[in-house]
Amino acid sequence: MINQVALITGASTGIGKATAQKLAAEGVKLILLARREPLLISLQKELSEFAECYIIACDINDHKALKTELKELPKPFQDIDILINNAGLALGLNPAQETDWLDWQTMINTNCLSLAFLTRQILPGLVKRNHGHIINIGSIAGSYAYKGANVYGATKAFVEQFSSNLRSDLLGTAIRVTNVEPGMLNESEFSLVRFKGDKNLAEDVYAGLTPLNSEDVAETIRWIMAQPAHVNINRIEIMPVHQALAGPTTIKQL
């Protein structure tokens, strides 16, 4: 992985940040993309002793600005080897008939449209060089329905199917595609965003449980990337011990 270039979206917190830290330790050059520039600058400073980092402070839904930023990448970062589509969000847990349409629209735009847009920008370069890896951060919600997941789960089902279809289109190339599907995750801001800043609701989600954390997913991503070039991990599900397909349980604290 040394000196390969990885673009990570949603890089300022959570899975994105933890993945950047893991890959920096492996000598990967990083393009860190997120909305909040101060957090990106802080992470860039933290990682600078391990790896070269370039930051893009941009809303992934601003496709015009994103396209401009990609065109203006410094030469050492222009040939992207690894795309980690991590940026995404869930909004609300209300049943479908009670949700805010704008929440649905935001999830579709971010989790589906912008993921596909960025992938389309990077993909021709990967094919031209016949080298690379696209890693999409999906969710078990894309495979297993639960109350309140409605459009969020549907967007992650899109990510799963999009990943599979990319593999089909790229058959005959050396490019790998993986969909990483975490279960319950105590990601630093995921539940706060979902419940629009309500800390009590966010904390209740994990009451009595030991969920996954961002570092667990980041280590999985590092392992996937470290496999021999002829090996493709199509998809990988990760759940905490306190969760199964039947749902979470609080019977024993780990």
N, C-alpha and C positions, 0 to 999 in steps of 0.2 A: 504493500500500500504506500510505501515511501514515495513522496513527491507526486502522487496522484492528486488531482484536484477534485474536491467534493463541494457541491453546492447544497446547502442545508436550508430549507425554508422553516420559518417559525423557530429561528435559531436562538432567540434571546432568553428563552426560559424552557423549563420542562424537558421533554424528550430531545428537542432540538439542541438545547444547551448541553445536556449530558452527552449526546452523541458527538458534538463538536469537541468536548473534552476528551472523549475516548479516542477519536480519530487524530486529534492533535498529538496525542502521546504516541501514535503509530507513525508520525511523520507525514500525515496527509496535509496538503495545502487546502485551506478552507475559504469558501465564500459563504459568509454568514448573512442571511436575509431575514429581516423582520421589520416591523413598523417602528419600534422604539429605538432611536439612535443611541441614547445614553447607555442603554443596556448592552447594545452591540459593541460600543466603544469599550465598555468595561470588560466584556468577554474577550475582545480582541487583545487588550492589554494583558489579561490573565494568560492567554494562550500563546502570546508572542514568543516566549522563550522556548516553546516546543515546535511551533509551526508557523508558516506564513499565513496571515489572515487578511482577507479583504472583506469589507462590510458593505452591504446594500440596505439602506434604511428606506423601505418602500412597502406600501400595502400591496399584498399579492393580488388583490382585486383591481389594482390600477394597472391594467395591461399595457397601456401606452408607456407609462413611466418604467415599468418592468422591462419592456422591450428595449427602451433607450439605455437603461442601466446595463443590460447584457451586451449591447453593442459597444459600450464604453469600458468594458473590463480591461484592466491592464494585461499586457501580453503574457505574463507568467500564469494568469488565471483564465486565459481564453479557451483553452482546450479542456473542457470539463469532462472528467472521467466518471464521476459518480453524482447522481441526482437523488437527493433524499427529500421526497415530498412529504414533509412533516406538518406543515401549516394546516390547521383545520380547527373546527370548533363544534360544540353542541350547544344548543340554546333551548332551555326549558325541558320539563318532563311532563308537561300537561298532555292529556289525551288529544288526539288530532282535532276534534271538534272545538277545542278550547284554545288552540295555539294562535299565536300572532303570525299572520302571513309573512310579515317582514323577517321574522326569525327563520321561517322556512327558506325564504329567498336568500338570506345571508348564508345559511348552511349550504345550500345548493351552489351558490356562487363561489364560495371559498373551497368547499370540500370536493367539488366536482369540476366546475368550469375552470377555475384558476389552476387547479392541479393539471388538468388536461392542457391548458394553454401553455404552462411552463414546460411541460413534458414535450410538447410539439416544438418549442423553441430550441430545446437542447438535443432532441433526438437526431436531427440530420447530421450534426457533428459527430455523434457517437457512431452512426452508421458509416459515415465517411472514413473514420479512423478504425472501424471495425473493432471497437473496444469500449467497454463501459458497463455500468451497472445502474439500473433504476430501482430504487427502494421506496415503495409507497407505504405510508403508515395508515393502515386501515383500522379495523376494530372487529371484535367478535360480534358487535352489533350489526355488521354486514351479513352475518350468517345466521344469527339467532335473534328472533324478535323478543322484545320485552316492552312492557307498558310504558308509553311516553317516548319511545325511541323514534317513532314514526318516520319523519324525514331524515333525522340524523342517521338512523339505521339504513335507510334507503341510499343515502349518499355513500356510506361505507360499502354497501353492496355494489355500487357503481365502481368504487375503487378496486374491489376484488375482481370484478369482471373486466374492467379496463386493464388491470395487470395481466390477467390471463390472455386477453386478446393481444396485448403488446407482445407477449411471448410468442404467440402464433405468428404475428407479422414479422417478428425478428428471427424466426427460425432460419437457420443457415448462416447467421452472423454469430459473432462471439459475445454479443451483448446479453447481459443477464437482467432478469426482472424478478423482483421479489415483493410480495405483499406481507407486511408484518401486522398481525392482528392481536393487539393486547386486549385483555379483559379489564377488570376493575383496576384502576390506576390512580394512585394518589399523586397526580401530576400537579405541580405548584399552582397553576391557575385554571386548569380545565373546569373543575366544578364551580369555581368562583365565576367564571365566564358563563357557564351554563345557567347559574342562578342569579346572574346579573348583580354580583357583588354581595349577595346574602351569605355571610360567613356561616351562620347557623345551619342553613340548608346544606351548604357545601360540606360541612363537617359531619352532618348526620348521615351522609352517603356512606361514610367509612366507619361509623360507630361500631365498635366491637370487632372490627375486621383488621386483618393485615393485608392490605392491597399491594399490588405491584408498585414499584417506584420507577422514576425515569431512568435511573441507572440500570435497572434490570433490562429495560428495553434497549438502551444504548449498547449494553454488552452483547445482547442478541444480534443487533445490527453489526457490531464489530465482528462477531463470529461468522455471520453470513458472508460478509465481505472477505473474510480470511480463507474461505473455502477455495480449493484448487479451481483454476480457470475453467475446467470442463464441467464443474458442478454448479447447477442452478437450484437454489432453494425457491420453489415456486411460491409457497405460502407457509407461514408458521404462526400457529396460535399459541398465545401465552396467557395463562390464567394464574391468579394466586391460588394457594391451597384452599383458601376459604371460599372459593367460587367453583361451581361446576355448571353444567348446562341447565340444571334445575334451579339455579340461582345461588345467591350468597348464603352463607351460614355464619352464625356467631357463636357456635357451640363451644369453641375453644380458642382462646387467644394464644397466638404463637409468640 
